[in-house]
Amino acid sequence: MSDNKFRLAIKYSGIAIQMALIIVVFNFFGEKLGDRFEKEWIPSLITLLGVFLAMFSVIIQVLKENK
C-alpha cells in the first residue's frame, strides 16, 4: 500500500469515528432529555439531528479535501 493511500485510509477512518461519536453523543443526550421531560419522541428527534449533523460534517470535510 502506498503512503498516500495509507494516509487517505487513516483520514477516512477518522471521519467515520467522528461521525459515530457525534451520533452516540446526541443519542445519549436525547435519552437524558427524553427521560427528564418524559417524552418518547425526544430521543429519536435528537438522535436524528445528530445523524444530520454528522452527515453534514462528513460532506463539508470531503468537499474541503477536493478543492
Protein Blocks (a to p, Z undefined) as FASTA:
>chain_A
ZZklmmmmmmmmmmmmmmmmmmmmmmmmmmmmmmmnopaklmmmmmmmmmmmmmmmmmmm
mmmmmZZ
